[in-house]
Every structure is written in C-alpha cells, then in structure tokens.
Amino acid sequence: MERSDRTLIIIGGKEDRSNNKVILGEVARRVGSGKLVVTTVAMANGTDQLFEQYDKAFRSLGVKHLYHLEINDRQEATIPNKVRILDDATGVFFTGGDQIKITSQIGDTPIFKRIREIYDDGGVIAGTSAGAAVMSETMLVVGGDEQSHVIGGAVRMAPGLGLVDGVVIDQHFMERGRFGRLIGAVAQNPKNLGIGIDEQTAIVVERGNGFYVLGSSAVYVIDGTEVTYSNIAEEDLKKTLSIYNVRMHMLSQGDRFDLINRVPRQMRGRAAEKLPEKEEEHSAQPA
Amino acid sequence: MERSDRTLIIIGGKEDRSNNKVILGEVARRVGSGKLVVTTVAMANGTDQLFEQYDKAFRSLGVKHLYHLEINDRQEATIPNKVRILDDATGVFFTGGDQIKITSQIGDTPIFKRIREIYDDGGVIAGTSAGAAVMSETMLVVGGDEQSHVIGGAVRMAPGLGLVDGVVIDQHFMERGRFGRLIGAVAQNPKNLGIGIDEQTAIVVERGNGFYVLGSSAVYVIDGTEVTYSNIAEEDLKKTLSIYNVRMHMLSQGDRFDLINRVPRQMRGRAAEKLPEKEEEHSAQPA
C-alpha cells in the first residue's frame, strides 16, 4: 500500500453497529482484504462483550481478518505476543472508554510505535469516542459539558497520540453541549483548529491534510485564526471566557474540509457519489 | 424620562433572586424611584408564589412601587382594570414560563400597546427565560436542544413582541445545548443576528442599538453576514444543516456589542467601573 493512502476515521461516538453501519462500513471498505485489529485498551471491564459487538459488525461488513488487542496495563503494551497481534495489520480500531487509559497505557510503547508504522505505511486508524479524542496532539479529557468556558475551568487537556497535527478533537459534541469547552481549547492556542464531532458522525482524514464528513449529524470546525481579542490569559480564574471573531463552519455529509488552507467546500461529482446513503437513525425530535 | 434611556434587560434564565442579585439589581437601579410591574403572563400556575419571590427580591433592592400583573387569557389583556396596573409604570418585568403564552395572550392587545409605550417613553422592559425569548421579532419556541440542526427539524419559531430588531434570542443557552438550534435560525435568514444567553447572564440593550453583558456566564453572538454557503433550502428535510463561514463572538461581563455595526468591544474606563461584581454562584465544576 502506498503511504499516500493513510487514513484516519475519527468518530464522534455511538456509531451504528447493527443497521446501515455507514461509518463502520467505511472502515471495512478501507481495510478490504487486509487485517483489522480492534483494541479495547480504553476500557477496563466488559472488553470481551464490546469486542464481540465490533466483531459481528465488521464480519457482516466483509472483514475476514479481525483480531482483538486487549491491554490492561502499560506493561502489557511491551509484551512481544501482544505486539505481534499487530503484525501485517492494515487497520486499527480504537473503541470508546477513557482516553487517558489509551495514552497512559500505550503512549511511547512498542504497541504505539507499531500502530504509527501501520498508519505511515498507508493503513487506516479509526477511533470512536475516547478513541477519537486521542487522535490529536492535545486532547480534551473531562469537564466543561453544558457550560461556557471559565478561564480556570475544569476542562482538562492531556497529550494525545498525535496522529493528526494542528487540531483538537471533541466528540459527543452537540449531544453533550461541548461547544464551550472546545472554544476554550482553541482560545488557549488558536494554532489548533477545534473539531467537534457529533454522535453517529465521523471525519475521514485523508493523507493528513483534509477530511470529509460521514454519518447523520454534524461536524463543527472552530477556527481562531482571525481572533482579535480574548481574555484567556487573565489572572481571574473565575472569569468567563471572552473571545471575538471566531470563524465557524458547520459541516455534514457531503462536505469536505481542507486542513491546510482551513476552508470548507462541497463534495461534487464522483467524490460525492461515492458517499453512502446517510443513516436515518438520527431523530429530529427534541430530547 | 427621555426616550433615549429606553432599555431592555434580556436574561438567560435562573438569575439570582436571593444573594447578590446582580441582574435584578440592574433592573432595580434603572427603575429607581419609579414603578415596576412584574407580569406572570407566561405562567399558568403558581403565579402568586413566583410573584412573591420577585416582590421580595426587588423590594430588598429598593424598589418601592411594585405591582403584579397576572393575565390568564387573552380577554383579560383587554380589561381596563388590568391595563390600569401599568399606569405610570417605568419598568415591566416578564417572568419565565411559556413564550407562546406571552405572545398569544398579550400580542396586539391594549396591554401590549401600553408596554410598548412605556418602552418608547424611556422605560425599562426586562424578561427572563420565556420573557427573554419574546423580545425579538422572531422567537424560538421548542425543540432542538442538544442536537445539531436538521433542515426539517423540530425547532419551531413564532412571531415575538419585536422590542428589538434584527436579532433572534435564545436562552438557557449552553446549559441546554442550544447552539444547534440558534445557528439553524440564523441560517434561515442571516439578516438576524443570533444571540444565545446563558443562565445567570443578561444583555442590557441600550437605545436598541447595542448591549453590554451582565452576570456570571457567557453570551454568544452568531453573525451570518459572511456566510458563503448553506444547504438550508434543500428539499431533503432529514439532511443535517451545513453552513460555512459563520462569525462568532463569545462575550462575558465587561464586553459590549454594537448591534448596528455588529462588532464587539471591551468596556473601559467609567463604563467598566460601573459594572457590579460578577456573581460567584457560577460553578466551574463539570455537571
């Protein structure tokens, strides 16, 4: 496989695993006849049941070579037998759970080095929920749901796996009211583009320089390039954030985003036709 | 009183009624020695208990002339005895409840005409929650919490009282995850600026052409002037909204916004010094 094929599929959580499976279908399509490893490193308990769900889903989508990589502590991430599960893999899927479990247990281990190689060799690395958050250099950890960002607020950030540069990713985005915390992350350093991904929705990052949207809900891009003022550096930690002139794009299936030039555009022609039917599970009823 | 003093105080809900009372304090300060009428027209039940809370709060803030205007159906809004409660009033406060109750019961009645006169004569009209939503020409009614806007989604809009032009107001903003529905409203017609007000937070609109922020959380301004593309007019009602190049400002106490030129700026000098201490009830802990 060529290096230029490398792909990240970053999923906002709750992707469909039993009906249309639009998003998992894209993972399967890209893995093709290759080998897919599903890792439940983000989870402490119930890993077998969760793997079974994905096993069933991916097999129904035609994936033939499917393996489970379970890692319960950092020491396990160095065991040759565990690393060997990733031999010849062309795809890795991170389930949901706790993003700190992922980074603290595999960061800078032979397991991660191997995953990085799979990606650089043109593989597909996918992750949902916690598995989505770890894709960026800086990841959002806990706090800040359904509230506006306070300068000294409870949102914690931690170093992620760094598979995609220059972005901070948040998931379960509109469902958990996370606009405030993502804009707080962008205010801290506008070099990072904020990308908020709704449930049942994913971004497919191709060659690290752009993405398109897949799934039934929305992806929000928060661009701080033109910000003229923010009070984020103020000493009063109880002060609510102020930030002027943020550029924002709300994207849905059929939209692309150029990460280099930070511009959205519609998919047209053959690119758009290749998109699967949008899933219908998304309800328009109020919660 | 001069016409140029006319003021709207538009509150995102859950304003403090028993401690610092920063926001109600501003209502009281502007009413001064005048007469304040609290109307519970938005509520069907429990109006007496609600009025008592405001009565206690406003009296503790020095308001001496305080009256309760209760309206249970549209016919009552035409009764001279009810209209007379507003005689000589210099301030009117709309409590929370149901915004459709307010507009359907007093829209185009002698009660509303009198309220409009009070405003135009330089009075202060304040409203919280449902009482905030009714201030604009178009108001958001129900639906769309914690989800991204779908073109044929469940958000309903209705004509408001129209005391402030060119804006759509939403309240309980970050707390109820209403970003999606407000951006949907702006997409429908970007001539309207979207203003999302958090709980315990208010905008003070002076002379109808600008506002400043008061209270402990944030106010979001969504400006669609520069939008280059949106799919809002598509026929597929299940499609999730796409919209490119929205300008967004997140404002907190100490910020002003010019509604004519659509630009934010910091309050400085005497204007900033007149601001009360920000309330401390706002918690930085995750929900």
Interface residues (C-beta under 8 A of the other chain):
Chain A: V142 G143 G144 D145 E146 Q147 S148 H149 V150 G152 G153 A154 M174 E175 R176 G177 F179 G180 I183 D198 S216 S217 A218 Y229 N231 L237 K238 K239 T240 L241 S242 I243 Y244 N245 V246 R247 M248 H249 M250 L251 S252 Q253 G254 D255 P264 Q266 K278 E280 H282 A284 Q285 P286 A287
Chain B: V142 G143 G144 D145 E146 Q147 S148 H149 V150 G152 G153 A154 M174 E175 R176 G177 F179 G180 I183 D198 S216 S217 A218 Y229 N231 L237 K238 K239 T240 L241 S242 I243 Y244 N245 V246 R247 M248 H249 M250 L251 S252 Q253 G254 D255 P264 Q266 K278 E280 H282 A284 Q285 P286 A287
